[in-house]
Amino acid sequence: MCRLRLALVRLPHMRLRRQIVRKRKRLLLLRDSSNDMRKKALICVTVLLSVLAFAFGWSSLAHEGEHHSPGGNGQPGNQPLAALGFTPCVNGMAGTFPCHNIDLASFLPLAEIGGGTGNDIWGWTDPLTGKEYALLGRSNGISFVDISDPAQPVYLGNLPTHATDPAHELWRGLKVYRNHVFVVSEIVGHGMQVFDLTQLRGVTSPPQTFAETTHYDNFGSAHTLAINEETGFAYAAGSRAADGKTVGVNTCGARGLHVVDVRNPSAPAFAGCVDADGYTHETQCVIYRGPDAAHRDREICFSSNEDTLTITDVTNKSNPVQLSRTGYAGRGYTHQGWLTEDHTRFLLDDELDEMNQHVNTRTFIWNVANLDAPTVQGIYTGTSTAIDHNLYVRGPHAFESNYRSGVRVLGLDGVANANLNELGFFDVYPTDDQPLFNGTWSNYPYFASGTVIASGIEQGLFVLRPRVGMPVKIDYAPFFVRQQYKDFLSREPDEAGLAFWTHSIAACGANAACANDQRQNVSAAFFLSIEFQETGYLVYRMYKAAYGDMPGAPVPVRLEEFLPDTQRIGQDVQVGIGNWAARLESNKQAFSQEFVARPRFASALGSMTPEQFVDTLNANAGNVLSAEERAALVEELSGNNTAAGRASVLRRVAEDAGLKDAERNKAFVLMQYFGYLRRNPNEGRDTDFRGFDFWLSKLDAHGGDFRGAQMVEAFITSIEYRQRFGQ
C-alpha cells in the first residue's frame, strides 16, 4: 500500500497541490484493482519522486498554469527592443522577427508604455468615433494605446494597479463591456477595477495617468476574467474571497467562477458562484446556439479546470447546473479555450503537455454537439515545440498566442473533421521555440479593420496585420450587423440583438453560400422588424398620407427628411427591452403633433374643413379608407378640429393596414437607397428613377420576395455600398 502525505509537500501553488491529490487518487484506484503489491509500490515511488521533482523544480516559477521563465526578450544577445513602424514580412522576416503572412504594423516596447512585464491584452472600438484602442495589461497597470493608425500608435496613458505585490504582479486579466474595461489581478486586495474608456476621447497631451472609475471588492484577487456581453455578467475565474465578505452571500470560496452583474458598469453587483468543480482557470460563457437542442438558448460556461473541460449552465446565477466534467488523454494542464462560431467545436489549449510530454504544440479539438458528453474529436499538432497559451476564434480563423513561437493563425475550414492548418505566424521570440514561458501571452483579433494586437511578456505591444483572408469591415459579421442597426434603426445595437444576428451569419463558418444567404436574411429582417415598421416605415407613410408622392417622383419622402424624423420617432426605443411600447407610443404622439405644426403641413392642409382634410389624406394614401372609416374620422375631427385632433387623424390614416400593404414594396426598395447607399434614388450614379423602377417591378414580380428578386443581395454586394466602407 502506498500513501502520499500532502503535509510533507508544502507548496503555495493550487495547481501542484491538486495534481498531487489527483495522483494520490489514481494510486488508490490502483491499490483496489491490482494484486501485485510490488508493482503498486514501484508505481507509488515513481509517481512520488516525479511529483516532488516537478514541484520543487518549478515551485519558484509556477503559478496555476502561468509562468515566466528566464531567457530575456528573445533577441540575439538580448538586445534592447526599440519602437518600430510598419515593417512588412518579406522573405520570412519582419525586421528581426520571423514571420509568414503577417506584417508588423508597429511595435512599442514596454519601456515606452509604462514599464513592467506584459500579460493580458484586449481591445476597444469607440462606437462614436470608430477609433481602435489596444488595452495592454502589465505587471504594474494597464496601457492605453490608440492604434487607429496601426503604423503610428499613440500611447495615451496608464491605469495604475489597484494594489501591489511583487510576488503576484505577473498576472492580470481584462475584458471590455459597454465602453468600460474590467481588470483583475492575482494581487491580494486588488479586486476588480472598472475604467470608463470614453475618457480616452479627451486625451490631448499624452501620456496621462488615469484613475479607476469604480472598484469591486467582493473578491480579493482573481486569475482571469470573462464577460458574456450578451447578458452583461462577468465571470472572475480563480478568485479568492475578500476579507470581511461572506461566502455564498457576497463572495465565493472555492476558487471557481465569481459571477458579477456588470450591466451597470459603474455599479457592479455580486450575482453568484460557480464552484461545483473547484478551481477554474479560464472560461468562456455564451448564450449557447449550437446543435444540442436541450441546452440551446441557455447561458453556458465552457471552463478550463486544470484537468477537465467543465461545462455548466449558469442561466440561473444562484443555482448553476454542472452539465459535464470531462478529462482527456494526454492532458498536462487544461488552460484555456474558445468555441467556434457555430458552437459545435471547442478548441482547447493544454499548457503543460508540450513541456511534460515532449510533444509539439497541440490544440485539442472538442466536439461539443452534446454538452452532457463532449468528446475530443482530434488533436492538431503544430510545427513548433513551444507551449500554447491563449487562443481566440474569429470567423474561419483561430489566433493562438503560443509563448516563444509567437502568434499563430490557424484555418478552421476543416474543423468539422478535426482538421486545422496553419496560415501564418509572427514569432515574437526569435531565439528559439523551446517549451518555456517567454514571448507572447495573449492576443486580440476582433477589430473590424483586421488589425490584430498581441502582448509580449518581455517585449511590449505588437500591432499586426495578417494576410490570411480575414473578413474585415462590412465583410466581418459583427460590423455588418452593427451597420444594419445604424442604417435602419438609427441606433447602436443592443448586445443581445448583436450577438443573435451575428451568430446567424457566423455559424455558416467557411460556407460562403450560406453566409451570403444569411447576410441577405439578416439585413432584410431589419426592414421587416417591428421596430422599423413602427418608426421608419411609419414616417414614410405619414409623408405619403400628408403629401402623396413628390412631384415627378414615385416616392413621398427624401432622405434628408426621412432620417431625422425616423431618429425622432425611434429615440430610446428598443423593441423587447424595457417599457419600449409606452416609449414608442409617446414618441409617436409627440412626433405627429410636431409634424402637423410644421409650416409645410399648415400650408398644404391647414385651412381645410374636416371632410376636406380626411378626403385629402385618403386620396394621398390611395383611397385606403372604407366609407365607414372615412365617416368615423370626419366625425372625430369635427368634434376636435385642433392640431392634436389633426395629428390623431393623420396617424390613423398612416397606420391603416391597407396603406401598409400597398406601399410595402415601394418602401422596401426606397430603403435600399436610403439604408445601404445613403442617398436618394435619383442622385449619385442615378439621374432619374429608372433604377428604382427596375427594382420595384422586379420585387412586385416576385410577390415581395426579396430573395427571388435578388434585390438585397445586389445592394449589399454593390461597389457603391462597399465603397462606403473603403472596400
C-alpha positions in Angstrom: 0.0 0.0 0.0 1.2 3.5 -0.8 0.1 6.8 0.8 1.1 10.2 -0.2 1.0 12.7 2.7 0.3 16.2 1.5 1.7 17.6 4.7 5.2 16.7 3.5 4.9 18.9 0.4 4.0 22.4 1.4 3.6 24.1 -1.9 1.9 27.5 -2.3 0.5 26.6 -5.7 -3.0 25.3 -6.0 -2.2 23.5 -9.3 0.6 21.5 -7.8 -1.3 20.6 -4.7 -4.3 19.4 -6.9 -2.0 17.4 -9.1 -0.6 15.6 -6.1 -4.1 14.9 -4.8 -5.2 13.5 -8.1 -2.1 11.3 -8.4 -2.9 10.0 -4.9 -6.4 9.2 -6.0 -5.1 7.3 -9.0 -2.8 5.3 -6.8 -5.7 4.4 -4.5 -7.5 3.1 -7.5 -4.5 1.0 -8.5 -4.5 -0.4 -4.9 -8.0 -1.6 -5.3 -7.7 -3.1 -8.7 -4.3 -4.9 -8.6 -3.0 -7.8 -6.6 0.6 -7.2 -7.4 1.9 -5.3 -4.3 5.4 -4.9 -5.6 4.1 -3.3 -8.8 2.0 -0.9 -6.7 5.0 0.0 -4.6 7.1 0.7 -7.7 4.3 2.8 -9.2 3.9 4.7 -6.0 7.6 5.5 -5.6 7.9 6.6 -9.2 4.9 8.9 -9.0 6.0 10.4 -5.7 9.5 11.1 -7.0 8.2 12.6 -10.2 5.8 14.9 -8.4 8.4 16.1 -5.9 10.9 16.7 -8.7 8.4 18.7 -10.7 7.1 20.5 -7.7 10.5 21.7 -6.3 11.9 22.3 -9.8 9.2 24.7 -10.7 7.7 25.9 -7.4 9.6 29.2 -7.6 8.3 29.9 -11.1 4.9 28.2 -11.4 1.5 29.7 -10.6 -1.6 27.8 -11.7 -0.6 27.4 -15.3 1.2 30.7 -15.9 4.9 31.1 -15.6 7.8 33.4 -16.5 11.0 31.7 -17.4 14.5 33.2 -17.6 15.7 33.9 -21.0 15.5 37.6 -21.9 13.5 39.1 -24.7 14.3 36.6 -27.4 16.5 38.9 -29.4 20.1 37.8 -30.2 22.3 38.8 -27.2 19.1 40.1 -25.5 19.5 43.3 -27.4 17.0 46.0 -26.3 14.0 46.5 -28.5 13.1 49.9 -30.0 9.8 51.1 -31.3 9.1 50.1 -34.9 6.7 51.4 -37.6 5.4 49.4 -40.5 7.7 46.5 -41.2 6.4 44.1 -43.9 7.0 40.4 -43.7 9.5 39.8 -46.5 11.3 36.5 -47.2 10.1 35.2 -43.8 11.3 38.1 -41.7 9.8 41.4 -40.4 12.9 43.1 -39.1 14.4 40.7 -36.6 11.1 38.7 -36.2 10.4 35.5 -38.2 7.0 35.6 -39.9 4.7 34.2 -42.5 1.7 36.1 -44.0 1.7 38.6 -41.1 3.1 42.1 -41.4 4.2 44.1 -38.4 2.2 47.4 -38.5 4.1 48.7 -35.4 5.7 47.8 -32.1 6.0 49.7 -28.8 8.4 48.4 -26.2 7.3 48.1 -22.6 9.7 50.8 -21.5 7.8 53.3 -23.6 4.3 52.4 -22.4 4.6 52.1 -18.7 7.2 49.5 -18.0 7.0 46.2 -16.1 6.2 43.0 -17.9 3.3 42.3 -20.3 0.4 40.0 -19.8 -3.2 40.0 -20.9 -4.5 42.2 -23.7 -7.9 43.3 -25.1 -9.2 45.9 -27.5 -11.9 48.6 -27.6 -13.5 50.3 -30.6 -15.1 53.6 -29.8 -18.7 53.4 -31.1 -18.8 57.2 -31.5 -15.6 57.7 -33.5 -14.7 54.3 -34.8 -11.2 54.6 -33.3 -9.5 51.4 -32.2 -7.5 51.1 -29.0 -5.2 48.5 -27.5 -5.5 47.8 -23.8 -2.3 46.1 -22.7 -2.1 44.5 -19.2 1.2 44.9 -17.5 2.6 43.8 -14.1 2.0 47.4 -12.8 -1.1 48.6 -14.7 -2.9 48.9 -18.0 -1.5 50.8 -21.0 -4.0 52.5 -23.3 -2.7 52.9 -26.9 -4.6 54.5 -29.8 -4.0 52.2 -32.8 -6.4 53.8 -35.2 -3.4 54.3 -37.5 -1.8 50.9 -36.9 1.5 52.1 -38.2 1.6 55.1 -35.8 0.3 54.0 -32.4 -0.1 56.7 -29.7 0.5 55.8 -26.1 -2.3 57.7 -24.2 -1.5 56.8 -20.7 -1.7 54.3 -17.8 -4.2 53.0 -15.3 -2.1 52.0 -12.3 -2.7 48.8 -10.5 -5.1 48.9 -7.6 -2.7 47.1 -5.3 0.9 46.0 -5.4 2.6 42.7 -4.5 5.8 41.7 -6.4 5.1 38.0 -5.8 1.8 38.1 -7.7 2.0 41.1 -10.1 2.8 38.9 -13.1 -0.8 38.1 -13.7 -3.6 40.5 -14.9 -6.8 39.8 -16.8 -9.0 42.3 -18.6 -12.2 42.4 -20.7 -14.4 45.2 -22.2 -18.1 45.7 -21.9 -20.3 48.8 -22.5 -17.3 51.1 -23.1 -15.6 50.1 -19.8 -12.6 47.9 -19.1 -12.8 45.5 -16.2 -9.4 44.4 -14.7 -8.5 41.7 -12.2 -5.2 40.5 -10.8 -3.7 37.8 -8.6 -2.5 40.5 -6.2 -4.3 40.2 -2.9 -6.7 43.0 -2.3 -6.8 44.1 -6.0 -10.4 43.1 -6.6 -11.8 44.3 -9.9 -11.0 47.8 -11.3 -13.6 49.4 -13.7 -12.5 52.2 -16.0 -14.7 54.3 -18.4 -12.9 54.1 -21.7 -14.7 57.1 -23.1 -12.2 59.2 -21.1 -9.7 58.3 -23.8 -11.5 60.6 -26.2 -10.4 63.6 -24.3 -6.7 63.0 -24.1 -4.9 65.9 -25.7 -1.5 65.7 -24.0 -0.5 62.1 -23.7 0.6 60.2 -21.7 -1.7 60.6 -18.8 -2.2 58.8 -15.5 -5.8 57.7 -15.2 -7.9 56.8 -12.1 -10.3 53.9 -12.0 -14.0 54.8 -12.4 -15.1 52.4 -9.7 -13.9 49.3 -7.8 -15.5 46.0 -6.9 -14.1 44.5 -3.7 -16.2 41.4 -3.2 -13.3 39.2 -4.1 -9.7 39.9 -3.1 -8.0 38.6 -6.2 -8.7 36.6 -9.4 -6.7 34.9 -12.1 -8.6 35.7 -15.2 -11.9 37.4 -16.3 -14.6 36.5 -18.9 -17.6 38.7 -19.8 -20.7 37.5 -21.6 -21.5 40.7 -23.4 -24.9 39.3 -24.4 -26.1 39.0 -20.8 -23.9 41.5 -19.0 -22.4 39.2 -16.5 -18.7 38.9 -15.7 -17.1 35.7 -14.5 -13.9 36.0 -12.4 -12.0 32.8 -12.6 -9.8 31.5 -9.8 -11.0 34.2 -7.4 -10.2 34.4 -3.7 -12.7 35.5 -1.1 -12.3 39.1 0.1 -11.7 39.7 3.8 -14.9 40.6 5.6 -17.2 39.0 3.0 -19.5 36.0 3.4 -19.1 33.0 1.1 -22.3 32.4 -0.8 -23.8 35.8 0.2 -21.4 38.3 -1.4 -18.3 36.3 -2.3 -17.2 32.8 -3.4 -14.8 30.5 -1.6 -13.9 27.5 -3.9 -11.9 29.5 -6.5 -14.4 28.6 -9.2 -16.3 31.4 -11.0 -17.3 34.5 -9.0 -20.2 36.0 -11.0 -20.7 39.7 -11.2 -23.6 41.7 -12.7 -21.9 44.4 -14.7 -24.9 45.6 -16.7 -24.5 48.9 -14.9 -20.7 49.1 -15.2 -20.4 51.9 -12.6 -22.2 49.7 -10.0 -21.1 46.0 -10.3 -23.0 43.7 -8.1 -22.4 40.2 -6.7 -24.6 37.6 -8.6 -23.4 34.1 -7.6 -20.8 31.4 -7.5 -20.0 28.5 -9.9 -17.8 26.2 -7.9 -19.0 22.6 -8.1 -15.8 21.6 -9.8 -13.4 23.7 -7.6 -10.8 25.8 -9.2 -11.4 27.3 -12.7 -8.5 28.7 -14.6 -10.3 30.2 -17.6 -13.8 30.2 -19.0 -15.9 31.4 -22.0 -19.6 32.0 -21.2 -22.1 32.4 -24.0 -25.8 32.0 -24.9 -25.4 28.6 -26.5 -26.8 28.3 -30.0 -25.2 25.0 -31.0 -26.8 21.7 -32.1 -27.6 20.5 -28.5 -31.3 21.4 -28.5 -31.7 20.5 -24.8 -29.4 23.4 -23.9 -29.9 25.8 -26.7 -30.5 29.5 -25.8 -29.2 28.8 -22.2 -26.2 30.7 -20.8 -23.4 28.1 -20.8 -19.8 28.4 -19.5 -17.1 26.3 -21.0 -14.4 26.2 -18.3 -10.8 25.0 -18.4 -10.5 23.5 -14.9 -6.8 22.3 -14.8 -7.5 18.7 -15.9 -11.0 18.8 -17.4 -13.3 20.7 -19.7 -16.2 21.5 -17.4 -19.5 22.7 -18.9 -22.0 24.5 -16.7 -25.4 26.0 -17.2 -25.3 29.4 -15.5 -28.6 30.7 -16.7 -29.8 30.8 -13.0 -26.9 32.5 -11.3 -28.0 31.4 -7.9 -28.3 27.8 -8.9 -25.8 26.8 -11.7 -26.0 23.3 -13.0 -22.9 21.4 -14.0 -23.6 19.5 -17.2 -20.4 17.7 -17.7 -16.8 17.3 -16.4 -14.6 15.6 -18.9 -11.0 14.7 -18.8 -8.9 13.6 -21.8 -5.9 11.6 -22.7 -2.6 13.4 -23.0 -3.6 16.3 -20.7 -0.9 18.3 -18.9 -2.8 21.4 -17.7 -6.2 22.3 -19.1 -5.6 26.0 -19.6 -7.9 27.9 -21.9 -10.1 27.5 -25.0 -12.7 29.1 -27.3 -15.8 28.0 -29.2 -16.0 28.0 -32.9 -18.7 30.5 -34.0 -21.2 27.8 -34.8 -20.9 26.5 -31.2 -20.1 22.9 -32.4 -16.4 22.7 -31.5 -14.3 24.0 -28.6 -10.6 24.5 -29.3 -8.6 23.9 -26.1 -5.0 24.9 -25.2 -3.3 22.5 -22.8 -0.4 24.4 -21.4 1.9 21.8 -20.0 1.6 18.9 -22.4 4.4 20.2 -24.6 6.8 20.5 -21.6 5.8 17.3 -19.8 5.3 15.0 -22.7 7.9 16.5 -25.1 5.4 17.0 -28.0 5.0 19.8 -30.4 2.3 22.5 -29.8 -1.1 20.8 -29.6 -4.6 22.1 -29.9 -7.3 19.8 -28.7 -10.5 19.9 -30.9 -13.6 19.0 -28.8 -16.9 18.1 -30.3 -19.5 19.9 -28.1 -22.6 18.9 -30.0 -23.7 17.1 -26.8 -22.9 19.3 -23.8 -23.6 16.5 -21.4 -20.9 14.3 -23.1 -18.4 16.3 -25.0 -15.5 14.4 -26.7 -12.1 15.1 -28.1 -12.6 14.7 -31.8 -9.0 15.2 -32.7 -5.7 17.0 -32.0 -3.9 19.5 -34.2 -0.1 19.3 -33.8 1.9 22.3 -34.9 5.4 22.6 -36.3 6.8 24.2 -33.1 7.8 22.9 -29.8 6.5 26.0 -28.0 3.8 26.0 -25.3 0.4 27.2 -26.3 -1.3 29.7 -24.0 -4.4 31.7 -25.2 -6.4 31.3 -28.3 -9.4 33.2 -29.8 -11.6 32.4 -32.7 -12.7 34.9 -35.3 -14.7 33.6 -38.2 -12.7 31.0 -40.1 -9.6 31.6 -38.1 -8.1 30.8 -34.7 -5.5 33.1 -33.3 -3.1 31.4 -30.9 -0.6 33.1 -28.6 2.0 30.3 -28.2 4.7 31.9 -25.9 8.1 31.5 -27.7 6.7 30.7 -31.1 4.5 33.9 -31.2 1.1 34.4 -32.7 -0.1 31.5 -34.9 -3.1 31.8 -37.2 -4.9 28.5 -37.9 -7.5 28.0 -40.7 -10.7 26.3 -39.5 -12.2 25.3 -42.8 -11.8 21.6 -41.9 -12.6 21.9 -38.2 -15.7 19.8 -38.5 -13.4 16.9 -39.4 -10.9 17.9 -36.8 -8.5 19.3 -39.4 -6.7 22.7 -38.8 -4.0 24.2 -40.9 -1.5 27.0 -40.2 -1.9 30.0 -42.4 0.5 32.4 -40.9 2.6 33.3 -37.9 4.5 36.1 -36.3 7.3 35.0 -33.9 7.9 37.5 -31.1 10.8 35.4 -29.6 13.2 34.8 -32.5 15.9 33.0 -30.4 14.1 29.6 -30.2 10.8 27.9 -29.7 11.6 26.0 -26.5 8.7 24.9 -24.3 9.3 27.7 -21.8 7.2 30.7 -20.6 8.5 33.7 -22.6 7.2 35.6 -25.6 3.5 36.3 -26.3 0.9 36.0 -23.6 -2.3 36.7 -25.5 -3.8 38.5 -28.5 -7.0 40.3 -29.6 -8.2 39.6 -33.1 -11.6 41.3 -33.1 -11.0 44.7 -34.6 -13.2 45.2 -37.7 -10.3 46.7 -39.5 -8.4 43.4 -39.4 -5.7 44.7 -37.1 -4.6 42.1 -34.5 -2.8 43.1 -31.3 -0.6 40.8 -29.2 1.2 41.2 -25.9 4.8 40.2 -25.4 5.8 39.4 -21.8 9.3 40.8 -22.1 8.7 42.8 -25.3 5.6 45.0 -25.4 2.8 45.7 -27.8 2.8 44.2 -31.2 0.3 45.6 -33.8 -0.1 43.1 -36.6 -1.7 43.0 -40.0 -2.4 39.4 -41.0 -2.6 38.5 -44.7 -4.7 35.3 -44.3 -8.0 36.3 -45.9 -9.7 37.7 -42.8 -13.1 39.2 -43.4 -12.9 42.9 -42.5 -15.2 45.8 -42.1 -18.5 45.2 -43.9 -17.5 41.6 -44.6 -17.0 41.0 -40.9 -20.2 39.7 -39.4 -20.3 41.9 -36.2 -19.5 45.0 -38.2 -22.1 44.2 -40.8 -24.8 43.6 -38.2 -24.0 46.8 -36.3 -24.3 48.7 -39.6 -27.8 47.4 -40.1 -28.8 48.8 -36.7 -27.3 52.1 -37.6 -28.7 52.3 -41.1 -32.2 51.1 -40.5 -32.9 51.7 -36.8 -30.6 54.7 -36.3 -29.1 53.4 -33.2 -26.3 51.3 -31.7 -27.2 47.6 -31.3 -28.3 46.1 -28.1 -25.9 43.3 -27.0 -28.4 40.5 -27.3 -29.5 41.5 -30.7 -26.0 42.0 -32.0 -25.0 38.5 -30.7 -28.1 36.8 -32.2 -27.8 38.3 -35.7 -24.0 37.9 -35.8 -24.3 34.3 -34.8 -26.8 33.6 -37.6 -24.1 34.7 -40.1 -21.0 33.4 -38.4 -22.5 30.0 -37.8 -22.1 29.4 -41.5 -18.4 29.1 -41.0 -16.5 28.7 -44.2 -19.7 28.1 -46.2 -19.7 31.2 -48.4 -23.1 30.5 -50.0 -24.7 30.1 -46.5 -23.1 33.3 -45.3 -24.3 35.2 -48.4 -27.9 33.9 -47.8 -27.8 34.8 -44.2 -26.4 38.3 -44.8 -29.4 38.9 -47.0 -31.9 37.5 -44.5 -30.3 39.4 -41.6 -30.4 42.7 -43.5 -33.9 42.3 -44.7 -35.0 41.4 -41.2 -34.3 44.9 -40.1 -36.7 46.5 -42.7 -39.3 43.9 -41.7 -38.7 44.3 -38.0 -41.4 45.7 -35.7 -39.0 48.4 -34.7 -38.5 49.7 -38.3 -42.1 49.2 -39.3 -43.3 51.3 -36.4 -40.6 54.0 -36.8 -39.0 54.4 -40.2 -41.9 52.9 -42.2 -44.4 54.9 -40.2 -42.5 58.1 -41.1 -42.7 57.1 -44.8 -46.5 56.5 -44.5 -47.1 59.8 -42.7 -45.4 61.7 -45.6 -47.4 59.6 -48.0 -50.7 60.4 -46.3 -49.9 64.1 -45.8 -48.5 64.9 -49.2 -48.7 61.9 -51.6 -45.8 61.2 -53.8 -43.4 64.0 -54.6 -44.0 65.8 -58.0 -42.4 63.7 -60.8 -41.3 61.0 -58.3 -42.7 57.6 -57.3 -41.9 58.2 -53.6 -43.2 60.6 -50.9 -40.1 61.5 -49.0 -36.4 62.3 -49.4 -33.5 61.0 -47.4 -32.8 64.4 -45.7 -36.4 64.4 -44.4 -36.6 60.8 -43.6 -33.5 60.3 -41.4 -34.1 63.0 -38.8 -37.7 62.1 -38.5 -37.0 58.4 -38.1 -34.5 59.3 -35.4 -37.1 61.4 -33.5 -39.8 58.7 -33.5 -37.4 56.0 -32.6 -35.5 57.8 -29.9 -34.7 55.4 -26.9 -36.9 52.7 -28.4 -35.5 49.1 -28.4 -38.3 46.6 -29.1 -38.3 43.9 -26.4 -36.2 46.0 -23.9 -37.8 47.8 -21.0 -41.1 49.6 -21.4 -40.5 50.0 -25.1 -44.1 50.1 -26.2 -45.0 53.0 -24.0 -41.9 54.9 -25.1 -42.8 54.3 -28.7 -46.4 55.5 -28.3 -45.1 58.6 -26.5 -42.7 59.3 -29.4 -45.4 58.8 -32.0 -47.8 61.2 -30.3 -45.1 63.9 -29.9 -43.8 63.4 -33.5 -47.3 63.5 -35.1 -48.2 66.7 -33.2 -44.9 68.3 -34.2 -45.4 67.1 -37.8 -48.8 68.8 -38.2 -47.4 72.0 -36.7 -44.8 72.4 -39.5 -45.2 75.2 -42.0 -45.4 72.8 -44.9 -48.3 70.9 -43.4 -50.1 74.0 -42.4 -49.7 75.5 -45.9 -51.0 72.3 -47.6 -53.8 71.3 -45.3 -54.2 73.9 -42.6 -57.3 75.6 -43.9 -59.4 72.6 -44.8 -62.7 71.5 -43.3 -62.7 68.1 -41.5 -64.3 66.5 -44.6 -61.7 68.0 -46.9 -58.8 67.1 -44.6 -59.8 63.4 -44.3 -60.6 63.1 -48.0 -57.2 64.6 -48.9 -55.3 62.3 -46.7 -57.3 59.3 -48.0 -56.6 60.3 -51.7 -52.9 60.8 -51.0 -52.9 57.3 -49.4 -54.5 55.7 -52.4 -58.1 55.7 -51.1 -57.5 53.0 -48.5 -60.3 54.0 -46.2 -63.7 52.4 -46.3 -66.8 54.6 -46.2 -67.3 53.7 -42.6 -63.7 54.5 -41.7 -63.9 57.8 -43.5 -67.1 58.8 -41.8 -65.7 58.0 -38.4 -62.6 60.1 -38.9 -64.6 63.0 -40.2 -66.8 62.8 -37.1 -63.8 62.5 -34.8 -62.1 65.6 -36.3 -65.4 67.6 -36.3 -65.5 67.2 -32.6 -61.9 68.1 -32.1 -60.6 70.2 -35.0 -57.3 71.1 -33.3 -53.7 70.4 -34.0 -54.0 67.4 -31.7 -57.1 66.2 -33.5 -55.4 66.5 -36.9 -52.4 64.7 -35.6 -54.5 61.8 -34.4 -56.4 61.6 -37.7 -53.1 61.7 -39.7 -51.8 58.8 -37.6 -55.0 56.8 -38.1 -54.6 57.0 -41.9 -50.9 56.4 -41.8 -51.4 53.3 -39.7 -54.1 51.9 -41.9 -53.4 48.2 -42.8 -54.4 48.8 -46.4 -51.8 51.6 -46.7 -49.1 49.4 -45.1 -49.7 46.6 -47.6 -50.0 48.9 -50.6 -46.7 50.8 -50.0 -44.6 48.0 -48.5 -42.7 47.1 -51.7 -42.1 50.7 -52.7 -40.8 51.5 -49.2 -38.6 48.3 -49.3 -37.0 49.5 -52.5 -36.6 53.0 -51.3 -34.9 51.8 -48.1 -32.3 50.1 -50.2 -31.2 53.5 -51.4 -31.7 55.2 -48.0 -30.2 52.5 -45.9 -27.3 51.0 -48.0 -26.4 53.8 -50.3 -27.3 56.7 -48.1 -28.7 58.7 -51.0 -31.9 59.4 -52.9 -32.8 57.1 -55.8 -32.3 59.8 -58.4 -28.9 61.1 -57.1 -25.3 60.0 -57.4 -25.0 57.4 -60.1 -28.6 57.7 -61.0 -30.1 60.8 -62.6 -33.7 59.6 -62.5 -35.8 56.9 -61.0 -35.2 54.2 -63.6 -33.1 52.2 -61.1 -35.8 52.5 -58.5 -38.5 51.5 -61.0 -36.4 48.5 -62.1 -36.1 47.0 -58.6 -39.8 47.8 -57.8 -41.0 46.0 -60.8 -38.7 43.0 -60.0 -39.9 42.9 -56.4 -43.5 43.1 -57.5 -43.0 40.3 -60.0 -41.7 38.1 -57.2 -44.6 38.9 -54.9 -42.4 40.9 -52.5 -39.8 38.1 -52.2 -36.5 40.0 -51.9 -34.5 36.7 -52.3 -36.2 35.8 -55.6 -35.8 39.4 -56.8 -32.1 39.3 -55.7 -32.6 42.9 -54.5 -31.0 42.9 -51.1 -28.1 40.8 -52.5 -27.5 43.2 -55.3 -27.4 46.2 -53.0 -25.2 44.8 -50.2 -22.7 43.4 -52.7 -22.6 46.5 -54.9 -19.5 48.5 -55.5 -21.2 51.7 -54.2 -22.2 50.1 -50.9 -18.8 48.6 -50.3 -17.1 51.9 -51.1 -18.9 53.4 -48.1 -16.5 51.4 -46.0 -13.4 51.8 -48.1 -13.7 48.4 -49.7 
